[in-house]
Amino acid sequence: MGKADFLSPKAIGNRIKAKGLQKLRWYCQMCQKQCRDENGFKCHCMSESHQRQLLLASENPNRFMDYFSEEFKSDFLELLRRRFGTKRVHNNIVYNEYISHREHVHMNSTQWETLTDFTKWLGREGFCKVDETPKGWYMQYIDRDPETIRRQEELERKKKQDLDDEERSAKFIEEQVRRGRAGKEPEVWVHVVLFTLFRKESSHSADSKDKKKKSALEEIIEVWDSFSKVLNWLGGATDLPLDGLQMEEQKRKSVKLDHWLHPDIVVKVITKKLGEKYYKKKAVIKEVRDKYTAIVRLIDSGDKLKLDQSHLETVIPAPGKRILIVNGSYRNTEAVLEGINEKTFSATLLLDSGHMKGKKIEGIPYEDFSKLA
């Protein structure tokens, strides 16, 4: 009987049946051929091509089993990493999604007889964290990518640094309260500190997401500005020890960070991976994501790009232009560029915001400030 016509109902039905998954017992892993029924599988096993594949496998069976096992393991772990990440998930859920792909490697051609054996092997080899529950085996992928490990260590280090800063600020405030109670400082200073702590605690939950979080020392200085105005009007003393506060706050900010991206500053693209079209072009940072990634808009073309911090550098404007200090002791402070020193690769700035407005600072490195958009 001849082959059915391409547009005949039988040919169309055969193509529809061939699209979906078929029964595992009618699949030949050596030839990677799926048969639709028992008769088709029997005919395939009697074919010359299948017999040749069996002869090749009989010469070195371990090589073929190792190959299929490695393919199964790699595809399974790639699906687990890409689809579920490091979340804890039931192994059967991952397996069902894996076998939904028509050309997957079948487990009966690998060194593992069951999914449970494979799950235990992943746990022993350190690819996943596995645990057994009354509902079955669960697995959790262990991400050993060097970049992911570096980011996690960076986040932990930043978290520890923030905690250390808070503890140091709290100890400083406690010391000021103790000295005030001992009579070494004016009594009003104790009230300033206590009032600041009360206000900080009561307004913590009411802060909006777009408002910049202030440290305890910054809030104390802000409160003291209001207190000093009242004391001046009353003719009282205003020589309270704010110098120590400002020095402590300055010391807290003096540590340079490894990220400097800020919105609304002008930067230059220094990577050649995007081609000559964008190399050495200036752009404005519109958004900062995860501290190290910026969404920029090119000034010339208006194109939007997503770039890493390492692909950008700061822009030095002409003297007299406004800039933003992006790192170092005065970060997040706006200033005016007064002059540059080409020998030391630094600049002289005139602060234009904050409680130190009008102060002139020298020796600010080029990479610590950038032109404001």
HUGI-V186649 format. One line per field, one symbol per residue. ss: DSSP state (~ for helix, > for strand, _ for the rest). psi: psi as a letter, one per 20 degrees, with the letter a starting at -180 (. if undefined). Layout:
ss = ???
psi = ???
//
This chain:
ss = ________~~~~~~~~~~~____~~~>>____>>___~~~~~~~~__~~~~~~~~~~~~_~~~~~~~~~~~~~~~~~~~~~~~~___>>>~~~~~~~~~_______~~~_____~~~~~~~~~~~__>>>>>>__>>>>>>____~~~~~~~~~~~~~~~~~~~~~~~~~~~~~~~~~~~~_____~~~~~~~~~~~~~~~~_____________~~~~~~~~~~~~~~~~~~~_______~~~~~~~~~~~~___________>>>>>____________>>>>>>>>___>>>>>>_____>>>>>~~~>>>_______>>>>_______>>>>>>>>>____>>>>>>________>>>>>>~~~>>>>_
psi = prqqqhjqhggghghghigaqrqhikpohgilppqhrhghhghghiqhhhhghhgghhhmhhggghghgggggghghgggghhickqpqphhggghhgiiphkqpqhijaiphrhgghghhhghijhrpqqprhiapqqopookphgggggghgggghghggggggghgghgghgggghghijiqqhhhghgghhggghgghjgiiprhipppqrhhhhghghhggghgghghijrqjlqmighghhghghhiipprjpjpqqkqprppjqjhirihipjqqrpphqppkhipqoqpphghjqpqoqqhijqqrpoaqpiqqrpoirahkqjpqrpohrqohhjlrrpqoqjraikpippqrkoqhijqqpq.
//
